[in-house]
Every structure is written in C-alpha cells, then in structure tokens.
Amino acid sequence: MIIVVGGGVTGLSTAFWLRQMGHPVTLVEKGIVGWEASGRNGGGCTHPYSPLFREEQRLWPMMDELLGYPTEWRPHRIRIGLDEAQMTRLRAATMIATDQGFQSEELDNKALREFCPWVAEGTPRAIHWKHGGHANPQRTVQAYAWAIADRGGTILQHTTVQAIETRGGRAVAVKTDKGSIGCDAVVVAAGPHTAAIARSFDVRVPLAPARVEMIVTEPLPLLELGGIDGNGLYGRQTLRGNLAYGGGPHEWIDLDGPATPRAVNSPVVAGLARRLAELFTRLPPVRVIRSWGGIVENTPDGRPVLERLSDPDNVVIATMSSVGFGLSPATGRALAQLVVEGECDFADLSQLKLSRFGNLAPDWRARQGWVAGA
C-alpha cells in the first residue's frame, strides 16, 4: 500500500497517477481535499522555468479525458505590461519559454485592446503566450478525487497524519489521529505541514508558511481569452464571467500544531483590488462579491522540492513552494515514477533535491524577513 499524505492538488495528482499505474493507494487529508490553496488560486498552467514545463504543456490538453471529468482548461495566456519596466520583465519570462520552442507574440496597445477592451489606451502592451493556459481549481481537484475513487483508490478525509513510523531505514506505517496505517511507501505532500511531518523521521524541510488572498468579482461579459493578467496579479476570468485574481505580497505566519490557521481576510485584499483597477482601467463598475485567504508554503529559494529520500528510502517528499496547481499533472506523474521506479524519466529533477539547503542557516526565515508580523 502506498500512502499519500496531503489532499492538495499535488497529492491528488500523485494518487491518480499511481492508480493509473495499478498500485494500491490511500490518500490521507486532515480536512477536505482541495479545500485550501489547491482549490482556490489563479488557475494558471504556465510554468516555463520548471523542469516539468514540457510535460505540463503536454498533459493539460488531455486532462479532461484522462480524468473523466471537466477541469475547464483553456489554452493561451496574455500577460499585460503597464509600463516599460513591466514589459522588460515579461520579455525575460517569455524568453525562457521561447528558448524551449514555444510560441509567443508581442501585442501593441491596439491589438491588446481587441482582446481586452478594459485596458487603457496608450501605454499598456502585452505578450500573448500561445502556450500555457488556465483551468478551474475547484473543478480540477474534484476531478482528481473522483478519478481516484473511480479507479479504486481510497481517500480518507478529516484524518490528521501525526508521524511516519520508520524501522530499518524504511517507513512502515503512517500514524494518524484515527490509528496507524501500514505502508510500503509514502509520499509526503502536505503543503505547509510537510516540514513537521518530515521531522518525525529526522528530515529537515525548510519551509515558511504564508497566507495568500484571492478576490472574485461579479460576472462580466466573457472575453475571447480569459487568461489575462499582469501588474503583479495572477488570475483569470471564469467561464461564468467572474474575475478571480490574487497576488503578493505574502502575509507570513507561523503554524501552531497540525491545524491550519483560520484564513481571515487581510489588508492584502485592498491591494489586490487596487492593482486590478490599475490593470483594467476601463472596467465597468463591478463589485467584489467574495474573497478568500489560504495558506501556502515557500522554500528559501522559491523552488519546489521533489525527491525520493535515501533514508527512509521509501519516502518521497514533495513541496511545490506555491506553484503546485498548474504543474500538478506533470508533478503527480513525476512523483509516481519516483515512488515506483526511483527516478523520473521525462524531466531532470536533480536541482530540486533537499541537499541544496545543506548549508542553510537556522535563522534563514529571519534573514529573509519571512517571519510573522514582518
């Protein structure tokens, strides 16, 4: 039995791919699957800086068919620059994808306004990424969970993992608040709680938890392409017409035990609304009808950790450092291969190992200003 700890999108995708490969899987989640950041985010599926990018791009157009349920995936993205400094940063990000053979096109103001009449005339320009896309996070996590169940996998919700029991250099059981579950292998993909679970078998995973926010407006007329963002925001227009957007800065927090802090709205929300108004200056009067605060984890360098450990040698650690949703089809497949084969055959994950933090100072969070109240 393979145990997947964590019912976010990374854990769900891993469990799905393991079932696709025919392996018995039990996924354990302390709350409801996809209830936190995985089910409420900008929905972007475009991560050219990741070694999993090519597989991300290959898999997303296939996910509705593979899962058997809709994800509402839509292709392409438009990234807006409100000034030359923003355009320079967008060109640098675009080059990472175009160097890998993916297509893009720079849009002048007139061409941009044909896609999005809400932007101001004059300065704003954009780059049309003719790759990537976006999907509905809530639909997607539901699709993963239903696909796992359809294939005979087990999902245990409202079950908190307390520790991983090891013996002879291997994980032998997962201890939960409802009893122990024997295992042949374990994937720890528990978001900000990954660090605490890893400490139970003496592995250090440096993570800084943070609260992030999203705002959602009332519906507006549908644009031709819903994946349009910029000005430090990430997000999309939903198929119903709502604008759903989030973005930094993070509000750094501390975790108190296995529970997740109550996700209350913070002053970050006001900044999101302001930047959305700056991005879409010609937007008709529209109300923000709801907002959401969730918890994400961040590694010191902002990059994921994806690694099968050597001790215990049947444990895989996965933390996506706030970029888990879009990469999830590729990440889950890579993690399933790490569990079963010991390596990933379609991407080089060597730069995503924990060993890169071997000389990390104990007070790294304070040094980077990533502390609660900062």
Summary of the structure (lengths in Angstrom):
residues: 374
radius of gyration: 20.5
end to end distance: 42.9
largest distance: 66.8
contacts: 1285
relative contact order: 0.20
helix: 31%
strand: 26%
